[in-house]
Amino acid sequence: MERSEFAGVVAMVTGAGQGIGAAVARALVAEGAVVAAVDREAGPLAGIAAESEAVRPYALDVSDAQAVDAAVDVMERQLGPIGVLVNVAGVLRPGPVLELSDADWAETFAVNTTGVFHTGRAVGRRMAERGRGAVVTVGSNAAGVPRAGMAAYAASKAAATMFTRCLGLELARSGVRCNVVSPGSTDTRMQRGLWGEDAEAAERRVIEGDLAAWRVGIPLGRIAAPADVAEAVLFLASDRARHITMHDLYVDGGATLRA
């Protein structure tokens, strides 16, 4: 049976050009939503926008506060009130702390944390005025468990997670729910960028664990697909989760043992 739980809902999805963001956009469209698909460059959005008339592309740098405010105004004029915001846009600049550059640290936080603040503030104001809405931030299980070589990413995701929970507390009386989905290793371009040339061996190490990196494996024995994360996002954005807010849902196959 075709689902239409989000029929008529306008959803803004950042990082929609690829990976988890694209999977979320596709899942929302399948449920009947109109998706304002956001990415830094127009190029990555072309493919997802070509798949459905319900996807409207918007090139936007979420680290630019004025650009975010202006874009949200345009989206609501063109599409209608935004009922769902999904923050997926993110960057990864791996490396040991002692070798990490100021620029890599700053860019990681500009997108992964400040970008979530900009969109959450701009859309949250409008949702609060209307007395309804759902915000879901895609964080990372690295926000709750230390990862060698990923300090900037983990710290930025931890900050975005707590920001989203604080936003949920402040907007709760307005009827707006704010939650987090924290994936583990997921089969995306970002993940494969960490694997090097021997992707098969790298994937096996992720699943089996890597003692040298103080990392346990994935008990369920598989890397997540972007669609696995998208399904969790849709649940938390839906009325099925109407009494859930400020929650952090790990979608990592048990990789962190929910530490």
C-alpha positions as CSV (number, residue, x, y, z in Angstrom):
1,M,0.0,0.0,0.0
2,E,1.4,3.4,-0.9
3,R,1.9,5.6,2.1
4,S,1.0,9.3,2.2
5,E,1.7,10.2,5.8
6,F,3.4,13.5,4.7
7,A,0.9,14.4,2.0
8,G,0.9,18.2,1.5
9,V,3.7,18.7,4.0
10,V,6.7,20.9,2.9
11,A,10.0,19.5,4.2
12,M,13.3,21.2,4.0
13,V,16.2,18.8,3.8
14,T,19.8,20.0,3.9
15,G,22.6,18.0,2.4
16,A,20.1,16.5,0.0
17,G,22.4,16.2,-3.0
18,Q,23.7,12.8,-2.0
19,G,24.0,10.0,0.6
20,I,21.7,10.2,3.6
21,G,20.2,13.6,2.6
22,A,19.2,12.2,-0.8
23,A,17.7,9.1,0.8
24,V,15.7,11.3,3.2
25,A,14.4,13.4,0.4
26,R,13.3,10.4,-1.6
27,A,11.6,8.8,1.4
28,L,9.7,12.0,2.1
29,V,8.6,12.3,-1.5
30,A,7.4,8.7,-1.4
31,E,5.2,9.7,1.6
32,G,3.7,12.6,-0.3
33,A,5.8,15.5,0.9
34,V,7.1,18.4,-1.2
35,V,10.8,18.7,-0.5
36,A,12.9,21.8,-0.5
37,A,16.2,20.0,-1.3
38,V,19.2,22.0,-0.1
39,D,22.9,21.6,-0.9
40,R,25.9,23.9,-1.1
41,E,26.2,23.6,-4.9
42,A,23.5,23.2,-7.5
43,G,25.2,20.3,-9.2
44,P,24.6,17.6,-6.7
45,L,20.9,18.5,-6.5
46,A,20.3,18.0,-10.2
47,G,19.9,14.3,-10.0
48,I,17.5,14.2,-7.1
49,A,15.5,17.0,-8.5
50,A,15.1,15.2,-11.9
51,E,13.5,12.3,-10.1
52,S,10.4,14.0,-9.1
53,E,8.5,17.3,-9.5
54,A,8.0,17.2,-5.7
55,V,11.7,18.0,-5.2
56,R,12.6,21.7,-5.5
57,P,16.3,22.4,-5.5
58,Y,17.9,25.3,-3.6
59,A,21.6,25.9,-3.6
60,L,22.5,27.2,-0.2
61,D,25.5,27.4,2.2
62,V,24.0,26.7,5.6
63,S,27.0,28.3,7.3
64,D,25.8,31.7,5.9
65,A,23.1,33.0,8.4
66,Q,21.7,35.7,6.1
67,A,21.5,33.3,3.1
68,V,19.6,30.8,5.3
69,D,17.1,33.4,6.4
70,A,16.6,34.6,2.9
71,A,16.3,31.1,1.5
72,V,13.7,30.0,4.1
73,D,11.6,33.1,3.2
74,V,11.8,32.2,-0.5
75,M,10.9,28.5,0.2
76,E,7.8,29.4,2.2
77,R,6.6,31.9,-0.4
78,Q,7.1,29.4,-3.2
79,L,6.1,26.1,-1.5
80,G,4.2,27.0,1.7
81,P,4.9,26.7,5.4
82,I,7.8,24.3,6.2
83,G,6.4,21.5,8.4
84,V,9.5,19.4,8.6
85,L,13.2,20.4,8.8
86,V,15.9,17.7,8.4
87,N,19.5,18.7,9.0
88,V,21.8,16.4,7.1
89,A,24.4,18.7,5.6
90,G,27.8,17.8,7.0
91,V,31.6,17.6,6.3
92,L,34.3,15.4,7.6
93,R,37.9,16.5,8.0
94,P,39.7,13.5,9.6
95,G,43.1,13.6,11.2
96,P,44.9,13.4,14.5
97,V,44.2,16.4,16.8
98,L,47.9,17.4,16.9
99,E,47.9,17.7,13.1
100,L,44.5,19.2,12.6
101,S,44.5,22.6,11.0
102,D,42.5,25.6,12.3
103,A,40.8,25.8,8.9
104,D,39.6,22.2,9.0
105,W,38.3,22.6,12.6
106,A,36.5,25.9,11.7
107,E,34.9,24.5,8.5
108,T,33.7,21.4,10.3
109,F,31.9,23.4,12.9
110,A,30.7,26.0,10.4
111,V,28.7,23.3,8.6
112,N,28.0,20.6,11.1
113,T,27.1,22.8,14.1
114,T,26.6,26.4,13.1
115,G,24.6,25.3,10.0
116,V,22.2,23.4,12.2
117,F,21.9,26.5,14.4
118,H,21.1,28.7,11.4
119,T,18.4,26.4,9.9
120,G,17.0,25.5,13.3
121,R,16.6,29.2,14.3
122,A,15.2,30.3,10.9
123,V,12.7,27.5,10.6
124,G,12.1,27.1,14.3
125,R,10.8,30.7,14.6
126,R,8.2,30.0,11.9
127,M,7.2,26.7,13.3
128,A,6.8,28.1,16.8
129,E,4.5,30.9,15.5
130,R,2.3,28.2,13.8
131,G,2.3,25.9,16.8
132,R,3.5,22.8,14.9
133,G,6.4,21.3,13.2
134,A,9.2,18.7,13.5
135,V,13.0,19.1,13.4
136,V,15.3,16.1,13.0
137,T,19.1,16.5,13.0
138,V,21.2,13.7,11.6
139,G,24.1,13.5,14.0
140,S,26.5,10.7,14.5
141,N,27.2,7.9,17.0
142,A,30.7,9.5,17.2
143,A,29.0,12.3,19.2
144,G,28.7,9.9,22.1
145,V,31.8,7.7,21.7
146,P,35.4,9.0,21.1
147,R,36.9,8.2,17.7
148,A,40.6,8.4,16.9
149,G,41.3,10.8,14.0
150,M,37.7,12.2,14.1
151,A,37.9,14.8,16.9
152,A,36.5,17.7,14.9
153,Y,33.7,15.7,13.4
154,A,32.8,14.1,16.8
155,A,32.8,17.4,18.7
156,S,30.8,19.2,16.0
157,K,28.2,16.4,16.0
158,A,28.0,16.4,19.8
159,A,27.4,20.1,19.8
160,A,24.7,19.8,17.1
161,T,23.0,17.1,19.1
162,M,22.8,19.1,22.3
163,F,21.7,22.2,20.3
164,T,18.9,20.2,18.8
165,R,17.8,18.9,22.2
166,C,17.9,22.4,23.7
167,L,15.9,23.7,20.8
168,G,13.4,20.9,21.5
169,L,13.1,22.0,25.1
170,E,12.5,25.6,24.2
171,L,9.9,24.9,21.5
172,A,8.1,22.1,23.3
173,R,5.3,24.3,24.5
174,S,4.8,25.6,21.0
175,G,4.0,22.1,19.8
176,V,7.3,21.7,17.9
177,R,9.3,18.5,18.4
178,C,13.1,18.3,17.9
179,N,15.0,15.0,17.7
180,V,18.3,13.5,16.6
181,V,19.1,10.4,14.6
182,S,22.7,9.3,15.1
183,P,24.0,6.9,12.4
184,G,27.0,4.8,12.6
185,S,29.0,3.7,9.6
186,T,26.8,4.2,6.5
187,D,27.5,3.4,2.9
188,T,28.0,6.9,1.6
189,R,30.6,8.8,-0.3
190,M,31.9,10.2,3.0
191,Q,32.3,6.8,4.5
192,R,34.0,5.4,1.4
193,G,36.4,8.3,1.5
194,L,37.8,6.9,4.7
195,W,38.4,3.5,3.2
196,G,41.2,4.0,0.7
197,E,41.8,1.8,-2.3
198,D,40.9,-1.6,-0.7
199,A,37.3,-0.8,0.1
200,E,36.4,-4.5,0.8
201,A,39.1,-4.9,3.4
202,A,38.1,-1.5,5.0
203,E,34.5,-2.5,5.2
204,R,35.4,-5.8,6.8
205,R,37.4,-3.9,9.5
206,V,34.5,-1.6,10.2
207,I,32.1,-4.6,10.6
208,E,34.6,-6.8,12.6
209,G,36.1,-3.9,14.6
210,D,39.6,-2.5,14.8
211,L,41.5,-3.0,18.1
212,A,44.3,-0.6,17.0
213,A,41.7,2.2,16.7
214,W,39.9,1.2,19.9
215,R,36.8,0.5,17.9
216,V,34.3,-2.3,18.4
217,G,32.6,-3.8,15.4
218,I,29.0,-3.8,14.3
219,P,27.0,-6.5,16.1
220,L,24.4,-6.7,13.4
221,G,27.2,-7.5,10.9
222,R,26.5,-5.0,8.2
223,I,27.1,-1.4,7.1
224,A,23.9,0.7,7.2
225,A,22.3,1.8,3.9
226,P,21.3,5.5,3.7
227,A,17.7,4.3,3.5
228,D,18.0,2.7,7.0
229,V,18.8,6.1,8.4
230,A,16.1,7.8,6.3
231,E,13.4,5.5,7.8
232,A,14.4,6.5,11.3
233,V,14.3,10.2,10.3
234,L,10.8,9.8,8.9
235,F,9.5,8.1,12.0
236,L,10.7,10.9,14.3
237,A,9.3,13.5,11.9
238,S,5.9,11.8,11.7
239,D,2.8,11.8,13.9
240,R,3.7,8.3,15.0
241,A,6.4,10.0,17.1
242,R,4.0,12.8,18.3
243,H,5.0,12.2,22.0
244,I,8.8,12.0,21.3
245,T,11.0,15.1,21.6
246,M,14.6,15.7,22.6
247,H,15.4,12.1,21.8
248,D,18.7,10.8,20.3
249,L,18.1,7.6,18.3
250,Y,21.2,5.6,17.4
251,V,21.0,3.8,14.1
252,D,24.4,2.0,14.1
253,G,23.7,-1.7,14.3
254,G,24.8,-1.7,17.9
255,A,28.3,-0.5,17.1
256,T,28.6,1.8,20.2
257,L,26.9,-0.7,22.5
258,R,24.9,2.4,23.2
259,A,27.7,3.7,25.4
